Amino acid sequence: MGQGFVLKGKVLCGECYQKLADYEILHEREVPPKQLVEADNCQNCGEPLADTEEA
């Protein structure tokens, strides 16, 4: 089990989180602060999450 970030109800890896956050910012929507949670895989790309992600 690793750590991922929650955004729009999904647990995401760091790369997918950043892509979705950039998309939301581009469309002038607010992005909530990062929230780390424990999960097995990214719910966007399906990759296993690393034990630690950079905040």
Secondary structure, 3 states (H helix, E strand, C coil): CEEEEEECCEEECHHHHHHHHHHHHHCCCCCCCCCEEEECECCCCCCECCCCCCC
